[in-house]
Amino acid sequence: MELSLQLQQKQVLSQKLQQSVEILQMNALALSEYARDLAEENPLLEWSEEEEPLESRKEKLLQKLEWLEEADEQNRSFYRMEQEQEEREREDSRFGRTEGQSLREYLLFQINILKIPEDHKKVLRFLAESTAESGYLEADAVECLIERYQLKETTAARILSEFQTLDPPGVGARDLRECLLIQLKQKNASPLALKVVETYLDELAKNRLSHIAKKLKVSMEELMAALQEIRSCQPKPGSGFAGEGAVEYVIPDILVERKGKELTVAVNSAMLPRLHISHTYGKLLREKADAETEEYIAQKLKQAEWTLQCITKRESTLQQVAEYIVQRQKAFFLCPQGQLAPLKMADVAEGLDIHESTVSRAVKEKYLQCERGVFPLHAFFSKAMAKEEETVSADSVKERLRAIIEAEDKQKPLSDRELTERLVAEGLQISRRTVAKYREAMGISGASGRKVYEGR
């Protein structure tokens, strides 16, 4: 056995630097929870629950009123959408449906108010508990129902049919075909619409309308009318209800406000932890505490000071990174249809003279709020694609691709090859494979799936 010595250089982060890195990559909510836990563990750190000063709240209110006075047509449309949402909520409340209510809760509510024997309600409740969030029954629900309540298959089928009459329409179905048939029957749909769903649902998914019309011996106009009835159905009855899992709220770390053509960027100070060093222990030191107490206080004081420094550093780094991103993506924030410019983390790192890993940690799991909505910070890093002697972002290419598809002749939709030729003619260096990948990522069907027949 031979022994040998080897010299190696190995970079190891100290505990302080590890804490600094950890704090930098925390989002607002995680940092707030971390600071609370730290304040409980370190007696020199105190968590302040002070509310925002009244003057500050007044100033924000005045800014909001000023923004409303300057609101453009887009803002007014948002207001109308808000009113329509409130009307829908009032309509839902008439039927016992409340905001944040899950599908199962809504089904159980309907079952509980039915004027039927309690034993019958128990069976219906079992079906409600066996319904997935999508509105479909779980795979073995009926078999379990028969076994648990010792029912005949005919009795179980009758109870299932009764359950399927509950709101929303289509609930309790075991597959898409049954879901659509339930809804069509409740709407007194035409026999042709029922026949298409019963027999030709797979062909319909492939948009083989000529084949279906030929098999059913109907005109294309008659088939189009039946398709309109089918499209009025909801393929996922439970989609309008709240999920039963824990609700995760997105809290923006960065706020971007626009005033004319000027953009202001700010870290969301409302969510920053309000920590400060306790004066009680400073007083204890001045009163000449024993050596052990002094050592303990000194250790905790260093920890507290370093934590506050890390939080301050996080805020300044996040501010710098966000300002750089907003400046480079100015067109996106100033124009309602503005596109993202090509931007990499390496560009930000070079522009701010920091390491790329610092940029990566600064944007990790953090969100930015602006007039156009709330976006993850990493969404503003867009890949570049060549266009003659300039570059455009992949997002811009997708939007251009969508525009070409929307403007195409729906009776003769463009193939991926023809879409590629259009983009290349505009100066974009792109392959047919990339076009197909972008089209699928945007949820757009191929040429056969987009084809619209006469009379549609």
C-alpha positions as CSV (number, residue, x, y, z in Angstrom):
1,M,0.0,0.0,0.0
2,E,1.6,3.3,-1.2
3,L,0.9,6.6,0.5
4,S,1.1,9.9,-1.4
5,L,0.5,13.5,-0.7
6,Q,-1.4,15.8,-3.1
7,L,-1.9,19.5,-3.0
8,Q,-5.3,20.8,-4.0
9,Q,-7.0,24.2,-4.0
10,K,-10.6,24.1,-2.8
11,Q,-12.9,27.0,-2.4
12,V,-15.0,26.8,0.8
13,L,-17.6,29.4,1.7
14,S,-17.5,30.5,5.3
15,Q,-20.6,30.3,7.4
16,K,-21.1,34.1,7.1
17,L,-20.9,34.0,3.3
18,Q,-23.2,31.0,3.2
19,Q,-25.8,33.1,5.2
20,S,-25.3,36.0,2.8
21,V,-25.9,33.9,-0.3
22,E,-28.9,32.2,1.4
23,I,-30.5,35.6,2.2
24,L,-29.8,37.0,-1.3
25,Q,-31.7,34.2,-3.0
26,M,-34.7,34.4,-0.7
27,N,-37.9,36.0,-2.0
28,A,-39.8,38.5,0.2
29,L,-42.0,36.0,1.9
30,A,-39.2,33.6,2.7
31,L,-37.0,36.4,4.0
32,S,-39.8,37.7,6.3
33,E,-40.3,34.2,7.8
34,Y,-36.5,33.7,8.1
35,A,-36.1,37.0,9.9
36,R,-38.9,36.1,12.3
37,D,-37.3,32.8,13.2
38,L,-33.9,34.5,13.6
39,A,-35.4,37.1,15.9
40,E,-36.8,34.3,18.1
41,E,-33.4,32.6,18.3
42,N,-31.2,35.7,18.8
43,P,-32.3,37.8,21.7
44,L,-30.4,40.9,20.4
45,L,-32.7,41.0,17.3
46,E,-36.1,42.4,17.7
47,W,-39.0,42.2,15.2
48,S,-41.0,45.4,14.9
49,E,-44.7,45.2,14.1
50,E,-45.1,48.9,13.5
51,E,-47.6,49.8,10.9
52,E,-46.8,52.0,8.0
53,P,-46.9,55.7,9.0
54,L,-50.1,57.5,8.3
55,E,-48.4,60.1,6.1
56,S,-46.9,57.4,3.9
57,R,-50.3,55.7,3.5
58,K,-51.9,59.1,2.5
59,E,-49.2,59.7,-0.1
60,K,-49.8,56.2,-1.7
61,L,-53.5,56.9,-1.7
62,L,-53.0,60.2,-3.5
63,Q,-50.7,58.5,-6.0
64,K,-53.4,55.9,-6.7
65,L,-56.1,58.5,-7.2
66,E,-53.8,60.4,-9.6
67,W,-53.2,57.2,-11.5
68,L,-56.9,56.6,-11.8
69,E,-57.5,60.1,-13.1
70,E,-54.9,59.5,-15.8
71,A,-56.2,56.0,-16.6
72,D,-56.4,55.2,-20.3
73,E,-58.8,53.0,-22.1
74,Q,-56.9,49.8,-21.1
75,N,-57.4,50.7,-17.4
76,R,-61.0,51.4,-17.9
77,S,-61.4,48.0,-19.6
78,F,-59.8,46.4,-16.6
79,Y,-62.4,48.2,-14.4
80,R,-65.2,46.8,-16.5
81,M,-63.8,43.3,-16.3
82,E,-63.7,43.8,-12.5
83,Q,-67.4,44.8,-12.5
84,E,-68.3,41.8,-14.6
85,Q,-66.4,39.5,-12.2
86,E,-68.4,40.9,-9.3
87,E,-71.6,40.3,-11.1
88,R,-70.6,36.7,-11.8
89,E,-69.8,36.3,-8.1
90,R,-73.2,37.6,-7.1
91,E,-74.8,35.2,-9.5
92,D,-72.8,32.3,-8.0
93,S,-73.9,33.2,-4.5
94,R,-77.5,32.8,-5.5
95,F,-76.8,29.1,-6.1
96,G,-74.8,28.6,-2.9
97,R,-71.4,28.9,-4.5
98,T,-68.9,31.1,-2.8
99,E,-65.5,32.5,-3.7
100,G,-62.6,30.1,-2.9
101,Q,-65.0,27.1,-2.6
102,S,-63.8,23.8,-3.9
103,L,-65.8,21.6,-6.3
104,R,-66.3,18.9,-3.6
105,E,-67.6,21.5,-1.1
106,Y,-70.0,22.8,-3.7
107,L,-71.3,19.3,-4.5
108,L,-71.7,18.4,-0.8
109,F,-73.6,21.6,-0.3
110,Q,-76.1,20.6,-3.1
111,I,-76.4,17.1,-1.7
112,N,-77.1,18.3,1.8
113,I,-80.1,20.4,0.8
114,L,-81.7,17.6,-1.3
115,K,-85.0,16.4,0.2
116,I,-84.0,12.7,0.2
117,P,-83.3,10.1,2.9
118,E,-80.0,10.4,4.8
119,D,-78.9,6.9,3.6
120,H,-79.3,8.1,0.0
121,K,-77.3,11.2,0.8
122,K,-74.4,9.1,2.1
123,V,-74.1,7.3,-1.2
124,L,-74.1,10.6,-3.1
125,R,-71.6,12.1,-0.7
126,F,-69.3,9.1,-1.5
127,L,-69.4,10.0,-5.2
128,A,-68.7,13.7,-4.3
129,E,-65.7,12.7,-2.3
130,S,-64.6,10.5,-5.2
131,T,-64.7,13.4,-7.7
132,A,-61.4,14.9,-8.8
133,E,-60.8,18.6,-9.1
134,S,-61.3,18.4,-12.8
135,G,-64.9,17.3,-12.3
136,Y,-64.4,13.7,-13.4
137,L,-65.0,10.7,-11.2
138,E,-61.9,8.8,-10.0
139,A,-61.2,5.6,-12.0
140,D,-62.6,3.0,-9.7
141,A,-65.3,5.1,-7.9
142,V,-68.3,3.2,-9.2
143,E,-66.8,-0.2,-8.4
144,C,-65.9,1.0,-4.8
145,L,-69.5,2.3,-4.5
146,I,-71.0,-1.0,-5.3
147,E,-68.7,-2.9,-3.0
148,R,-69.0,-0.5,-0.1
149,Y,-72.8,-0.2,-0.1
150,Q,-73.6,-3.6,-1.5
151,L,-75.5,-2.2,-4.5
152,K,-76.6,-3.8,-7.7
153,E,-75.0,-2.5,-10.8
154,T,-78.4,-1.1,-12.1
155,T,-78.9,0.7,-8.7
156,A,-75.4,2.1,-8.8
157,A,-75.9,3.3,-12.4
158,R,-79.2,5.1,-11.4
159,I,-77.5,6.8,-8.5
160,L,-74.6,7.9,-10.7
161,S,-77.1,9.4,-13.2
162,E,-78.7,11.3,-10.3
163,F,-75.3,12.6,-9.2
164,Q,-74.5,13.7,-12.7
165,T,-77.6,16.0,-12.6
166,L,-75.8,18.2,-10.1
167,D,-74.2,21.5,-10.9
168,P,-71.8,22.2,-12.7
169,P,-73.0,20.4,-15.9
170,G,-70.9,17.4,-16.8
171,V,-69.7,16.7,-13.2
172,G,-69.4,13.0,-12.3
173,A,-68.4,11.9,-15.8
174,R,-65.9,9.1,-16.2
175,D,-64.3,10.4,-19.5
176,L,-64.6,13.3,-21.9
177,R,-67.2,11.5,-24.1
178,E,-69.5,11.0,-21.2
179,C,-68.9,14.6,-19.9
180,L,-69.9,16.1,-23.3
181,L,-72.9,13.8,-23.6
182,I,-74.2,14.8,-20.2
183,Q,-74.0,18.5,-21.1
184,L,-75.5,18.1,-24.5
185,K,-78.5,16.2,-23.2
186,Q,-79.1,18.8,-20.5
187,K,-79.1,21.4,-23.3
188,N,-81.5,19.4,-25.5
189,A,-78.8,19.3,-28.2
190,S,-79.5,18.0,-31.7
191,P,-79.3,14.3,-32.4
192,L,-76.4,15.0,-34.8
193,A,-74.3,16.6,-32.0
194,L,-74.9,13.6,-29.8
195,K,-74.0,11.2,-32.6
196,V,-70.7,13.0,-33.4
197,V,-69.7,12.8,-29.7
198,E,-70.8,9.2,-29.3
199,T,-69.1,7.8,-32.4
200,Y,-66.6,10.3,-33.9
201,L,-65.0,12.1,-31.0
202,D,-61.5,10.8,-31.9
203,E,-61.9,12.0,-35.5
204,L,-63.2,15.3,-34.3
205,A,-60.1,15.8,-32.2
206,K,-58.0,15.4,-35.4
207,N,-60.2,17.9,-37.2
208,R,-61.3,15.3,-39.8
209,L,-64.5,17.0,-40.5
210,S,-64.9,16.0,-44.1
211,H,-64.5,12.3,-43.1
212,I,-67.2,12.7,-40.3
213,A,-69.6,14.5,-42.7
214,K,-69.2,11.8,-45.3
215,K,-69.7,9.0,-42.7
216,L,-72.8,10.6,-41.3
217,K,-74.1,11.6,-44.7
218,V,-74.7,15.2,-43.7
219,S,-73.7,18.5,-45.3
220,M,-70.8,20.5,-43.9
221,E,-73.2,23.3,-42.8
222,E,-75.2,20.8,-40.7
223,L,-71.9,19.4,-39.2
224,M,-70.7,23.0,-38.4
225,A,-74.0,23.7,-36.5
226,A,-73.5,20.5,-34.5
227,L,-69.9,21.5,-33.7
228,Q,-71.1,24.8,-32.3
229,E,-73.2,22.9,-29.9
230,I,-70.3,20.7,-28.9
231,R,-68.0,23.7,-28.4
232,S,-70.4,25.3,-26.0
233,C,-69.7,22.5,-23.5
234,Q,-67.0,22.6,-20.8
235,P,-64.5,19.7,-21.1
236,K,-63.4,20.2,-17.5
237,P,-66.5,21.0,-15.4
238,G,-64.4,21.7,-12.2
239,S,-62.1,24.2,-13.8
240,G,-64.0,27.2,-12.3
241,F,-63.5,26.1,-8.7
242,A,-60.7,26.6,-6.2
243,G,-58.2,23.8,-5.8
244,E,-58.1,21.9,-2.5
245,G,-54.4,22.3,-2.1
246,A,-52.8,25.1,-0.1
247,V,-53.1,28.4,-2.0
248,E,-49.8,30.0,-2.8
249,Y,-49.8,33.7,-3.0
250,V,-47.3,35.6,-5.2
251,I,-45.8,38.7,-3.5
252,P,-43.8,40.9,-5.8
253,D,-40.3,41.8,-4.6
254,I,-40.0,44.6,-7.2
255,L,-42.5,47.3,-8.0
256,V,-42.3,49.2,-11.3
257,E,-44.4,52.3,-11.8
258,R,-44.7,54.3,-15.0
259,K,-45.3,58.1,-15.1
260,G,-45.4,59.1,-18.7
261,K,-42.3,57.8,-20.3
262,E,-40.4,57.5,-17.0
263,L,-40.1,54.3,-15.0
264,T,-39.4,54.1,-11.3
265,V,-38.1,50.8,-9.8
266,A,-38.3,50.0,-6.1
267,V,-37.9,47.0,-3.8
268,N,-41.2,46.2,-2.1
269,S,-40.3,47.7,1.3
270,A,-43.6,46.6,2.8
271,M,-42.4,43.0,2.8
272,L,-38.9,43.7,4.1
273,P,-38.3,42.4,7.6
274,R,-38.4,45.1,10.3
275,L,-35.5,44.1,12.4
276,H,-33.4,46.1,14.8
277,I,-30.8,45.5,17.5
278,S,-32.2,45.5,21.0
279,H,-30.9,48.3,23.3
280,T,-31.6,46.2,26.4
281,Y,-28.5,44.1,26.1
282,G,-26.3,47.2,25.4
283,K,-27.5,48.5,28.7
284,L,-26.6,45.2,30.3
285,L,-23.0,45.4,29.0
286,R,-22.6,48.9,30.3
287,E,-23.6,47.6,33.7
288,K,-20.5,45.3,33.7
289,A,-21.9,41.9,33.2
290,D,-19.8,38.8,34.0
291,A,-17.3,37.5,31.4
292,E,-19.6,34.6,30.2
293,T,-22.5,37.0,29.6
294,E,-20.3,39.5,27.8
295,E,-19.0,36.7,25.5
296,Y,-22.5,35.5,24.8
297,I,-23.8,39.0,24.0
298,A,-20.8,39.8,21.8
299,Q,-21.4,36.6,19.8
300,K,-25.1,37.3,19.3
301,L,-24.3,41.0,18.5
302,K,-22.0,40.0,15.7
303,Q,-24.6,37.6,14.3
304,A,-27.3,40.3,14.5
305,E,-25.1,42.9,12.8
306,W,-24.1,40.6,10.0
307,T,-27.7,39.5,9.4
308,L,-28.8,43.2,9.0
309,Q,-25.8,43.8,6.7
310,C,-26.9,40.8,4.5
311,I,-30.5,42.1,4.3
312,T,-29.3,45.5,3.4
313,K,-26.9,44.1,0.8
314,R,-29.7,41.9,-0.6
315,E,-31.9,45.0,-1.0
316,S,-29.2,47.0,-2.8
317,T,-28.2,44.1,-5.1
318,L,-31.8,43.4,-6.0
319,Q,-32.4,47.1,-6.7
320,Q,-29.4,47.3,-9.0
321,V,-30.3,44.1,-10.9
322,A,-34.0,45.2,-11.3
323,E,-33.0,48.7,-12.5
324,Y,-30.7,47.2,-15.1
325,I,-33.3,44.7,-16.3
326,V,-36.0,47.4,-16.6
327,Q,-33.7,49.7,-18.4
328,R,-32.8,47.0,-21.0
329,Q,-36.4,46.0,-21.3
330,K,-37.9,49.5,-21.4
331,A,-40.0,48.8,-24.5
332,F,-41.8,46.0,-22.7
333,F,-42.8,48.3,-19.8
334,L,-43.7,51.4,-21.8
335,C,-45.8,49.8,-24.6
336,P,-48.8,47.6,-24.1
337,Q,-47.6,45.3,-26.9
338,G,-43.9,45.8,-26.2
339,Q,-41.6,42.8,-26.7
340,L,-38.7,41.6,-24.7
341,A,-35.2,42.4,-26.0
342,P,-32.5,39.7,-25.9
343,L,-30.9,39.6,-22.5
344,K,-28.7,37.2,-20.6
345,M,-27.7,37.0,-17.0
346,A,-24.1,37.4,-18.2
347,D,-25.1,40.8,-19.7
348,V,-26.4,42.0,-16.4
349,A,-23.4,40.7,-14.5
350,E,-21.0,42.5,-16.9
351,G,-23.1,45.7,-16.8
352,L,-23.1,45.8,-13.0
353,D,-19.6,44.3,-12.6
354,I,-20.8,41.5,-10.4
355,H,-20.6,37.7,-10.8
356,E,-23.2,35.9,-12.9
357,S,-24.1,33.6,-10.0
358,T,-25.0,36.7,-8.0
359,V,-27.5,37.8,-10.7
360,S,-28.9,34.2,-10.7
361,R,-29.4,34.3,-7.0
362,A,-30.8,37.8,-7.0
363,V,-33.6,36.9,-9.4
364,K,-34.3,33.4,-8.1
365,E,-38.0,32.9,-7.2
366,K,-38.7,36.7,-7.2
367,Y,-41.4,38.5,-8.9
368,L,-41.9,42.0,-10.5
369,Q,-45.1,43.9,-10.6
370,C,-45.9,46.5,-13.3
371,E,-48.9,47.8,-15.2
372,R,-48.9,44.7,-17.4
373,G,-49.1,42.3,-14.5
374,V,-46.9,40.3,-12.2
375,F,-43.9,38.4,-13.8
376,P,-41.1,36.2,-12.4
377,L,-37.8,38.1,-12.8
378,H,-36.2,35.3,-14.7
379,A,-38.9,35.8,-17.5
380,F,-37.1,39.0,-18.6
381,F,-34.1,37.0,-19.8
382,S,-34.9,36.1,-23.3
383,K,-32.8,34.1,-25.8
384,A,-31.5,36.0,-28.8
385,M,-32.1,34.9,-32.4
386,A,-30.3,36.3,-35.4
387,K,-32.1,38.6,-37.9
388,E,-29.8,39.8,-40.6
389,E,-27.3,42.0,-38.7
390,E,-29.4,42.5,-35.6
391,T,-30.8,40.2,-32.9
392,V,-34.4,39.7,-31.7
393,S,-35.7,37.7,-28.7
394,A,-37.3,34.3,-29.0
395,D,-40.5,35.8,-27.5
396,S,-40.6,38.3,-30.4
397,V,-40.3,35.5,-32.8
398,K,-43.2,33.6,-31.1
399,E,-45.4,36.7,-31.3
400,R,-44.6,37.2,-35.0
401,L,-45.3,33.5,-35.6
402,R,-48.7,33.9,-33.8
403,A,-49.5,37.0,-35.9
404,I,-48.8,35.1,-39.1
405,I,-51.0,32.2,-38.1
406,E,-53.8,34.5,-37.0
407,A,-53.7,36.2,-40.4
408,E,-53.6,33.1,-42.5
409,D,-56.4,31.7,-44.7
410,K,-58.2,29.4,-42.2
411,Q,-59.4,27.2,-45.1
412,K,-55.8,26.8,-46.3
413,P,-53.6,27.1,-43.2
414,L,-49.9,27.3,-43.5
415,S,-47.7,24.3,-42.9
416,D,-44.6,24.6,-40.7
417,R,-42.5,24.7,-43.8
418,E,-44.5,27.7,-45.2
419,L,-44.4,29.4,-41.8
420,T,-40.6,29.0,-41.8
421,E,-40.3,30.5,-45.3
422,R,-42.4,33.5,-44.2
423,L,-40.1,34.1,-41.2
424,V,-36.9,33.6,-43.2
425,A,-38.3,36.1,-45.8
426,E,-38.5,38.7,-42.9
427,G,-34.8,38.1,-42.2
428,L,-35.1,35.6,-39.4
429,Q,-32.6,32.7,-39.4
430,I,-34.9,29.9,-38.1
431,S,-35.4,26.3,-38.9
432,R,-38.7,24.4,-39.5
433,R,-38.0,22.3,-36.4
434,T,-37.7,25.4,-34.2
435,V,-41.0,26.8,-35.7
436,A,-42.8,23.6,-34.9
437,K,-41.4,23.7,-31.3
438,Y,-42.5,27.3,-30.8
439,R,-45.9,26.6,-32.3
440,E,-46.5,23.6,-30.0
441,A,-45.2,25.6,-27.0
442,M,-47.9,28.3,-27.7
443,G,-50.6,25.6,-27.8
444,I,-51.3,26.1,-31.5
445,S,-52.3,23.0,-33.6
446,G,-50.6,22.0,-36.8
447,A,-52.0,22.9,-40.2
448,S,-54.6,20.1,-40.2
449,G,-55.8,21.0,-36.8
450,R,-56.2,24.7,-37.7
451,K,-58.1,24.0,-40.9
452,V,-61.6,25.5,-41.0
453,Y,-64.1,24.1,-43.5
454,E,-66.7,26.2,-45.4
455,G,-69.7,27.0,-43.3
456,R,-67.8,27.0,-40.0
